[in-house]
Amino acid sequence: MKELIRIELKKLSLKKEIRNLIVVNLVLPMLALPLILATGGAFENIHSLTAMFIQATFIIWQSILISGLIVEEFKTKTMMQLYTYPIKRSSLIIAKIGLIFVIILVFSLITSFVQHSLFTLLALFLPNMIYSLSISAILGIIVTTLASVLLAMMTLTVGMWMQSTVAPVVTAFVLTAIMGNFNGLTLANNLVFMVIMGAVGTGCVIISIRDILTNDLIV
């Protein structure tokens, strides 16, 4: 399994993904801060808008990785070539999904920490901003981040079902639009919603793995 993950990391180019992570953390404040200040700079606004931008960014990012590392390889029959080697199909699929899951989860948590720390710092100098994070808020961020990554796995199910590399990205935009409609909810309600969506995403992962292992999805 470690060797499979190492192979997938070479395909992925981790250095490039880290550079993208740095760019994301530089760009997100530029997008979020004007909206936060325009809406009053209250805690609820900062928390909701920051979560919205981070979740949208990484759901789309995750869908792109899924499209390139999994769906594309099925479409081009690259995956079929790998099946000729003494590698369990289940190990190969789990390595790909697991790698994407871990990278996006870690990157999302890093970004959440950076962005929320930034706005906490800015609140000390901007009189109109009121922001600080409690332990419960931090735990909520961790849970919703995990649920968001699981939810984004739904893009894998759609991509494999439609046999399209575009479908995962389109699905990701649809998911971010749906989630954006819940930003006005309280943290508790938003947490419940995200946990439910995370459970749905987990179910989609299980269905996708089952279908890949039992059906001939190569076109």
N, C-alpha and C positions, 0 to 999 in steps of 0.2 A: 504493500500500500504506500509506503514512504517513497519508493522508487517511482510509482505512478504519479504521485503528487509532485515529485521533483520534475518529471517529464512535462507535466501540465504547466508548472511554473515557468519552464523555459518557453513554452508556447505563449504564455501570457505576457512575459516581460514585466516582471515585478517592478523594476526600476521605472519603467514608463508609467505604471499605475501609481507609484509613489509620487512621481512628478505631477500627475493629474490630481492627486490628493492635495498637494500643496497649492495648486492653482485654484481648486475648489474652495479651500479655506481662505484664500485671498479675495476671491470674487464674492462669496456669499455675504460677507458684511456689507459690501457695496450695494448689494441688491436689497438686503433686509433693513439696514439702518434707516434709509429714507422713509420706508413704509412704517417702521416702528415710530419714528418721530412724528410722522403725519397722523398717526392714530393715538397720539398722546403719551407714548413711552411708558405705559403701565405694564406691570408684571405679566398680566394675562396676554396682552398684545405681543410682548416680546417673546414669551414662551411659545405661543401659538404660531407666530410667523417664523420663528427660528426652526421649530419642529417641522413646519410645512416645507420650508426650503430644503432642509436636510433630507427629509424623507423623500421628497420628489427627486432630488438629485441622485440619491443612491438607489432608488427603485429603478430609475432609468438606466443608471450605470450598470446595475445588476442585470437588467434585461439585455444590455449590449454584450456583456460577458457570456450570458447564457446563449445568446444567438451565435456568438463566434466560437465558443468552446464546445458546444453541444449540438445545437440545431444545424449549424453549418457543416459540421463533420458528418452528420447523418445524410444531409443533402448531397454532399460531394462524395459520399461513400468512403471517406477516410476512415470512419469508424469500422467499416467492414474489414478493412485491411488489418486493423488492430486485432480483430477477432481471430485472425489466423495465427496469432502468437499465443503461447501458453499462459494467457491471462484470463482470469474469470471476468465475464461480462459485468457481473454485479460489482466487482472491485473497481473496474474501470469507470463505471457510471457514478458510483459513490464517491470516487476520488475527485471526479470533475465537479459534481454538485457540492461536495464538502469543501473543496478549495474555494469555489465561488462564494459559498456561504460564509466561510471564515474571513476571507478578504473583505467582503462588503460589511460584515458585522464589525470587524476591527476598525476599518476605515470610518464607518458611521459613528462608532463610539468616540474615536479620536476627534472627529469633526464636531460632534456634539460637545465634547469637553472644551475644545478650543473656542467654539462660538459662544457657548454660555459663559465661559470664563471671560471672554472679551467684553460681552455685554454687561457682566457684573462689574468689570473694571471701568467701563464707560459710565456706568450709573454713578460712580463716585465723583465724576467730573462734570456730568451733564445734569443740571438741576431738574430738568423735565423727565428724566428717566428714573424709574423706581424698579430695581431688580436685585434679587439675591436668591440663592438656591438653598432650599432646605434638604435634609436627608431624604425625606419622602419624595421631593421633586426629582432628586437625582436617581432614586430607585425607579421612579416613574419613567424617566428618560431611558434607563437601561431596558426596562420591560418593553416599552413602546418601540425602541430600536430593534430589539430581538424580534418582536412581532412584525415589524415592517419588513425585515429581511425575509422572514418566513412567508409573508404575504406576497412579496415579489417573486417567489418561486412559482406563483401561479402563471407567470409569463412563460415558464418552461413547458407547462402543460399545454398552453395555447399554441406555442411554437411547434411542439412535436405533433399536436393534433392536426394543425394546418400545414405542417411541413413547410414552414415559411420562416426565413430569418428576419423578416420585417414584423411579423405578428407579435413577437415578444416585446418589441419596442413600442408598438402601437398599444398593446395591452398595458404597458407600463404607464403611458400617458393617461390612459383611461383610469387606471388605479389612482394616480396622483390627483386627477380631477375629482374623483369620488371622495378621496381623503380630504381634499381641500374644503369640501362642503361641511366637514365636521370640525373645522378649526374653531368655530364659535362655541363649542361645547366646553364644559368645565374639564379640568384635568382628569377627574375621576371618571366621567362619562367617556372621555376620549380614550382613557386607559382601557376601559371595558370594551369599547369598539375595536381597539387595536388588538387586544388579546383574542377576540372572536375572529378577526381577520387573520391573525397569526395562525389560529387553529385551522382555518380554511386553507391557508397556504401550506401548512404541514400535510393536510389531506391531499392536496394537489401534488406535492412531492412524492408521496407514497404511491399515488395513482400513476404518476409519470414513470417512476422506477419500475413499477409492476408491468406497465405497458411495454417499456423498453426491453425488459427481460423476457417477456412472453410473446411479443409480437415482432414481426419483421417490419420495422418502421423505415427501412432504407428504401429510398425512391431512386 
